[in-house]
Amino acid sequence: MRKIPFLVVVSALISACGGSTNETPAESNEAQAMYVPEHEKGLLEKATRFFTALPSRAESTENPLTDEKIALGKTLYLDTRLSKDGNNSCNSCHGLETYGVDNKQFSEGDLGKNGDRNSPSVYNAALHFAQFWDGRAADVEEQAGMPILNPVEMNIPSEKFLVDRLKGIDTYKEMFKSAFPDDSDPVTYKNLRYAIAAFERTLITPSAFDDYLNGDENALDKDQKKGLYDFIEVGCITCHTGAGVGGNMFQKFGLYGDYWELTGSKVIDEGRFKVSGNEAEKYVFKAPSLRNIEMTSPYLHDGSVSDLSKVIRIMGKLQLNKDLSDEQVKSVLAFLKSLTGEIPSGANS
C-alpha cells in the first residue's frame, strides 16, 4: 500500500471540517472590528443619563440674543477702556484665544495686583447654574459687571464713571442704540452687562464628546470610551454631569480630608463661607465644568496644581475616598481630552 504523507492527511481533514485555514484576512479583520469590549456595551445609553450635548448657544429669555447686542458685547469684552487705567480688558484674564483663561495661577489686575482665585474659563460659562467659584453671581448678566468695579481687577470706581466714559465715544453711542433700540437712553451699565453677557452666551465649544452623545459611537476612540466608563464607574459623575460636565452644583472640596494637604495650597480659602458666613459652607465651591480642561491649567480654585493627572488623583482621594490606580488616572485623562472643543469661528478675531 502506498503511504500518504501525514501533512496531506491533516490538510484534507481541516478542509473537510471547514477549518480556519479557509478564513481570509479580510474576514478575520472584520471579526475583530465587530468585537465590542464589555465596558463599551450600553455605554452611550448610560452616558446620556448623566450628560447632554452642548447647545449651539446659551439662550436667555431675559436677555434675548441679537446680532447687534452680541457685536457690542464682543467689542466691550475686548476693550481696555473698561479698566480705569486702560491696562485690562475682560480678555486679559479670560483670553478667547487660550480657551477662555490666561493660564496663570492668579490674574493681574489694572494696577498690577493679583487676584486670589484662579480665573475660570469664559467658554460655556453661560450654561453654569451660578458664576464665580463661590457662586456669588446668579448668571453671566450679573457676573459681567462685577470685575469691572472690583478694585483689584479692573478698578473702575463707579458705574457712572464708566457710563460717562462710554458716552463720550461716538462708536459706542451708535452701537448701544443699535443693540437696545427701544431705550431712550441706551448707554447704561445694565445694558453694558447684558451686551457682554449676550456675547458670552455664544461662546460654546462642541467637541468629540458631543458627537458621541448625539449618536456617533465612533467619535470617541477606545481609550476615551474606557475613560468615560471609568469616569462614571468611579463616581466622578457625582459632581460632574450635564452639558458642562460640571458647573451645576456646589460641593465641599475635601469631603475626605483637608484639600491643602494634597494640593500644597499656601492660602486656605474658605470658599462660599466668605460670602454667606454659613459655617456649613466652609470650603464649599462651585464644582467646575470640565469642558476644555486639558487646555485650562493651572487647576482648582487657587491654581495650585498644574498637572491634570495629579488633579484626577487628588479628586479621587478627597472627593471619593478612592486611591485611583495609574491605569484609571490614565483612562480618565483620555476621556477628559475628548472634552476639548472647537473655539467658535470669529470669537477671537
C-alpha positions as CSV (number, residue, x, y, z in Angstrom):
1,M,0.0,0.0,0.0
2,R,1.3,3.5,-0.9
3,K,1.7,5.7,2.1
4,I,0.1,9.2,2.1
5,P,2.2,11.9,3.7
6,F,1.0,13.0,7.1
7,L,0.7,16.7,6.3
8,V,-1.5,15.9,3.3
9,V,-3.9,14.0,5.5
10,V,-4.1,16.8,8.1
11,S,-4.7,19.4,5.4
12,A,-7.5,17.2,4.0
13,L,-9.2,16.8,7.4
14,I,-9.1,20.5,8.1
15,S,-10.6,21.3,4.7
16,A,-13.3,18.7,5.2
17,C,-14.3,20.2,8.6
18,G,-14.4,23.8,7.3
19,G,-11.3,24.7,9.2
20,S,-9.9,28.1,9.9
21,T,-7.5,27.9,7.0
22,N,-10.5,28.9,4.8
23,E,-10.8,32.3,6.7
24,T,-9.5,35.2,4.7
25,P,-7.5,38.0,6.3
26,A,-10.4,40.4,5.5
27,E,-12.9,38.2,7.3
28,S,-10.5,38.0,10.3
29,N,-10.2,41.8,10.5
30,E,-14.0,42.2,10.2
31,A,-14.5,39.8,13.1
32,Q,-12.1,41.8,15.2
33,A,-13.8,45.1,14.2
34,M,-17.1,43.7,15.3
35,Y,-15.8,42.8,18.8
36,V,-17.1,45.2,21.4
37,P,-15.3,45.3,24.8
38,E,-17.6,44.5,27.7
39,H,-17.3,48.1,29.2
40,E,-18.5,49.6,25.9
41,K,-21.8,47.7,25.8
42,G,-24.6,50.1,26.6
43,L,-22.0,52.9,27.3
44,L,-23.7,55.5,25.1
45,E,-27.1,54.9,26.7
46,K,-25.5,55.1,30.1
47,A,-23.7,58.3,29.2
48,T,-26.9,60.1,28.1
49,R,-28.3,59.6,31.6
50,F,-25.7,61.8,33.0
51,F,-24.6,64.2,30.2
52,T,-26.3,66.2,27.4
53,A,-24.7,67.6,24.3
54,L,-23.9,71.3,24.2
55,P,-26.5,73.6,22.7
56,S,-25.3,75.9,19.9
57,R,-25.9,79.0,22.2
58,A,-26.9,79.6,25.8
59,E,-30.2,81.3,25.1
60,S,-31.9,83.6,27.6
61,T,-35.5,84.8,27.8
62,E,-34.4,87.7,30.0
63,N,-31.6,88.7,27.6
64,P,-32.6,87.7,24.1
65,L,-29.6,87.4,21.7
66,T,-29.4,89.7,18.7
67,D,-26.6,90.3,16.3
68,E,-26.3,93.9,17.3
69,K,-26.2,93.1,21.0
70,I,-23.6,90.3,20.5
71,A,-21.4,92.6,18.4
72,L,-21.5,95.3,21.1
73,G,-20.7,92.7,23.8
74,K,-17.7,91.5,21.9
75,T,-16.4,95.0,21.4
76,L,-16.8,95.7,25.1
77,Y,-15.2,92.4,26.1
78,L,-12.0,93.3,24.2
79,D,-11.8,97.0,25.2
80,T,-9.2,98.0,27.8
81,R,-11.2,101.2,28.4
82,L,-13.4,99.1,30.7
83,S,-10.5,99.3,33.2
84,K,-9.6,102.5,34.9
85,D,-6.1,103.0,33.6
86,G,-6.6,101.0,30.4
87,N,-4.4,98.1,31.3
88,N,-7.0,95.3,31.2
89,S,-10.0,94.1,29.3
90,C,-12.2,91.1,30.0
91,N,-10.0,89.3,27.5
92,S,-6.9,89.9,29.7
93,C,-7.9,87.2,32.2
94,H,-10.3,85.2,30.0
95,G,-8.4,85.0,26.7
96,L,-10.5,84.0,23.8
97,E,-7.5,82.5,22.0
98,T,-6.5,80.5,25.0
99,Y,-9.7,78.7,25.8
100,G,-11.1,81.5,28.0
101,V,-8.3,81.6,30.6
102,D,-4.8,83.2,30.9
103,N,-3.1,80.0,32.1
104,K,-1.8,81.8,35.2
105,Q,-2.3,80.8,38.8
106,F,-3.7,84.3,39.6
107,S,-4.6,87.0,37.1
108,E,-3.1,90.5,37.2
109,G,-5.4,93.4,37.6
110,D,-5.4,97.0,36.2
111,L,-3.0,98.2,38.9
112,G,-0.7,95.1,38.6
113,K,-2.1,93.4,41.7
114,N,-3.1,89.7,41.6
115,G,-6.4,88.3,42.5
116,D,-6.7,85.4,45.0
117,R,-8.6,82.9,42.9
118,N,-7.8,81.2,39.6
119,S,-9.7,82.7,36.6
120,P,-12.1,80.2,35.2
121,S,-12.9,79.8,31.5
122,V,-15.5,82.0,29.9
123,Y,-16.3,79.3,27.4
124,N,-19.5,77.5,28.1
125,A,-19.8,79.5,31.4
126,A,-23.2,80.8,30.5
127,L,-24.6,77.3,31.0
128,H,-23.5,77.2,34.6
129,F,-26.1,77.4,37.4
130,A,-24.1,80.2,39.1
131,Q,-21.0,82.3,38.4
132,F,-17.6,82.6,40.2
133,W,-16.0,79.9,42.3
134,D,-18.2,80.9,45.2
135,G,-21.4,81.3,43.1
136,R,-22.0,84.9,44.2
137,A,-23.5,85.9,40.9
138,A,-26.6,84.2,39.5
139,D,-25.8,84.4,35.8
140,V,-23.4,85.9,33.3
141,E,-25.5,89.1,33.2
142,E,-24.8,89.7,36.8
143,Q,-21.3,88.5,36.7
144,A,-20.2,90.7,33.7
145,G,-20.4,93.9,35.7
146,M,-18.7,92.8,38.8
147,P,-15.0,92.5,37.8
148,I,-15.2,96.0,36.2
149,L,-15.9,97.6,39.6
150,N,-13.5,95.4,41.6
151,P,-10.5,97.5,42.8
152,V,-8.1,94.6,42.3
153,E,-9.4,93.6,38.9
154,M,-10.5,96.5,36.5
155,N,-10.7,99.2,39.2
156,I,-13.5,101.3,37.7
157,P,-14.6,103.5,40.6
158,S,-18.3,103.5,39.8
159,E,-20.9,102.6,37.3
160,K,-21.4,106.3,36.4
161,F,-17.7,106.7,35.8
162,L,-17.7,104.1,33.1
163,V,-21.0,105.1,31.6
164,D,-19.8,108.7,31.2
165,R,-16.6,107.4,29.6
166,L,-18.6,105.3,27.0
167,K,-21.0,108.2,26.3
168,G,-18.0,110.2,25.2
169,I,-17.3,107.7,22.4
170,D,-19.4,108.1,19.3
171,T,-18.9,104.5,18.2
172,Y,-20.3,103.2,21.4
173,K,-23.3,105.6,21.3
174,E,-24.2,104.2,17.9
175,M,-23.6,100.6,18.9
176,F,-25.7,100.8,22.1
177,K,-28.5,102.4,20.2
178,S,-28.5,99.6,17.6
179,A,-28.3,96.9,20.3
180,F,-31.1,98.5,22.5
181,P,-33.3,100.4,20.0
182,D,-36.3,100.7,22.4
183,D,-34.3,102.6,25.1
184,S,-34.3,106.4,25.1
185,D,-31.0,106.3,27.0
186,P,-29.3,103.1,25.8
187,V,-25.8,103.6,27.2
188,T,-26.4,102.3,30.7
189,Y,-24.4,100.0,33.0
190,K,-27.2,97.4,32.8
191,N,-27.1,97.3,29.0
192,L,-23.3,97.0,29.2
193,R,-23.7,93.9,31.4
194,Y,-26.4,92.5,29.1
195,A,-24.3,93.0,25.9
196,I,-21.2,91.4,27.3
197,A,-23.3,88.5,28.6
198,A,-25.0,88.1,25.2
199,F,-21.6,87.7,23.6
200,E,-20.6,85.2,26.3
201,R,-23.7,83.2,25.6
202,T,-22.3,82.5,22.1
203,L,-19.0,81.1,23.5
204,I,-19.9,77.4,23.2
205,T,-17.2,74.8,22.3
206,P,-18.6,71.5,21.0
207,S,-16.2,68.6,21.0
208,A,-15.9,64.9,20.0
209,F,-17.9,64.1,23.2
210,D,-20.9,65.9,21.8
211,D,-20.7,64.0,18.6
212,Y,-20.7,60.8,20.7
213,L,-23.7,61.9,22.8
214,N,-25.5,62.8,19.6
215,G,-25.2,59.1,18.4
216,D,-21.8,58.8,16.7
217,E,-20.3,56.0,18.6
218,N,-17.1,56.3,16.6
219,A,-16.5,59.9,17.7
220,L,-14.5,58.6,20.7
221,D,-11.6,56.2,20.4
222,K,-11.3,53.1,22.5
223,D,-9.2,54.8,25.2
224,Q,-11.7,57.7,25.5
225,K,-14.5,55.2,25.8
226,K,-12.7,53.3,28.6
227,G,-12.1,56.7,30.3
228,L,-15.8,57.6,30.0
229,Y,-16.7,54.2,31.6
230,D,-14.2,54.7,34.4
231,F,-15.3,58.4,34.9
232,I,-18.8,57.1,35.5
233,E,-18.0,54.0,37.5
234,V,-15.5,55.5,40.0
235,G,-18.1,58.2,40.8
236,C,-16.8,61.4,39.1
237,I,-20.4,61.9,37.9
238,T,-21.4,62.7,41.5
239,C,-20.3,66.3,40.7
240,H,-19.6,66.4,37.0
241,T,-22.7,65.9,34.9
242,G,-24.9,67.8,32.4
243,A,-23.9,69.7,29.3
244,G,-20.9,71.4,31.1
245,V,-19.7,68.1,32.7
246,G,-19.9,70.2,35.9
247,G,-20.8,73.8,36.7
248,N,-24.2,72.8,38.1
249,M,-23.8,72.3,41.8
250,F,-21.8,73.4,44.9
251,Q,-19.6,70.8,46.7
252,K,-17.3,70.8,49.6
253,F,-13.7,70.5,48.4
254,G,-12.3,67.9,50.8
255,L,-15.0,65.5,51.7
256,Y,-12.4,63.0,52.9
257,G,-9.6,65.3,54.0
258,D,-8.2,68.8,54.0
259,Y,-7.6,69.8,50.4
260,W,-4.5,71.8,51.2
261,E,-2.7,68.7,52.5
262,L,-2.8,67.3,48.9
263,T,-2.7,70.5,46.8
264,G,0.0,72.3,48.7
265,S,-2.1,75.4,48.8
266,K,-0.3,78.2,50.5
267,V,-3.5,80.0,51.5
268,I,-6.6,78.2,52.8
269,D,-9.6,79.5,51.0
270,E,-12.9,79.0,52.9
271,G,-15.0,79.2,49.7
272,R,-18.7,80.2,50.0
273,F,-18.3,80.8,53.7
274,K,-16.6,84.1,52.9
275,V,-19.8,85.1,51.1
276,S,-22.5,83.5,53.2
277,G,-21.0,83.3,56.7
278,N,-22.6,79.9,57.0
279,E,-20.3,77.5,58.8
280,A,-21.7,74.6,56.7
281,E,-20.4,76.2,53.6
282,K,-16.7,76.3,54.6
283,Y,-14.5,75.0,51.8
284,V,-17.6,74.8,49.5
285,F,-17.0,75.8,45.9
286,K,-18.9,75.5,42.6
287,A,-17.9,72.2,41.0
288,P,-16.2,73.4,37.9
289,S,-17.1,72.5,34.3
290,L,-14.6,70.1,32.8
291,R,-15.1,71.3,29.3
292,N,-11.7,72.1,27.7
293,I,-10.0,71.2,31.0
294,E,-7.0,69.9,29.1
295,M,-6.3,73.5,27.9
296,T,-7.0,75.5,31.0
297,S,-4.2,74.8,33.5
298,P,-3.4,75.5,36.3
299,Y,-6.3,73.9,38.1
300,L,-8.6,74.2,41.2
301,H,-9.9,77.4,42.7
302,D,-6.4,78.6,43.6
303,G,-4.4,77.3,40.6
304,S,-2.3,75.2,43.0
305,V,-1.9,72.2,40.7
306,S,-0.7,72.3,37.0
307,D,-0.7,68.5,36.3
308,L,-4.1,67.3,35.3
309,S,-3.2,63.7,36.1
310,K,-2.4,64.8,39.6
311,V,-5.7,66.6,39.9
312,I,-7.5,63.5,38.9
313,R,-5.7,61.5,41.6
314,I,-6.4,64.3,44.2
315,M,-10.1,64.4,43.4
316,G,-10.4,60.6,43.7
317,K,-8.9,60.7,47.1
318,L,-10.5,63.9,48.5
319,Q,-14.0,63.6,47.0
320,L,-14.5,59.8,46.6
321,N,-12.1,58.4,49.2
322,K,-10.5,56.2,46.4
323,D,-6.9,55.7,45.6
324,L,-7.2,55.6,41.8
325,S,-4.8,53.3,40.0
326,D,-2.3,54.6,37.4
327,E,-4.5,52.9,34.8
328,Q,-7.6,54.6,36.0
329,V,-5.9,58.0,36.0
330,K,-4.6,57.5,32.5
331,S,-8.0,56.3,31.4
332,V,-10.0,59.3,32.9
333,L,-7.4,61.6,31.4
334,A,-8.0,60.2,27.9
335,F,-11.8,60.9,28.4
336,L,-11.2,64.4,29.6
337,K,-9.2,65.2,26.4
338,S,-12.4,64.3,24.4
339,L,-13.9,67.4,26.1
340,T,-11.5,69.8,24.3
341,G,-13.7,71.6,21.8
342,E,-13.6,74.0,18.9
343,I,-13.3,77.7,19.6
344,P,-16.2,79.4,17.8
345,S,-15.3,80.9,14.5
346,G,-14.8,84.6,14.9
347,A,-14.8,84.6,18.7
348,N,-11.1,85.6,18.9
349,S,-10.8,87.8,15.9
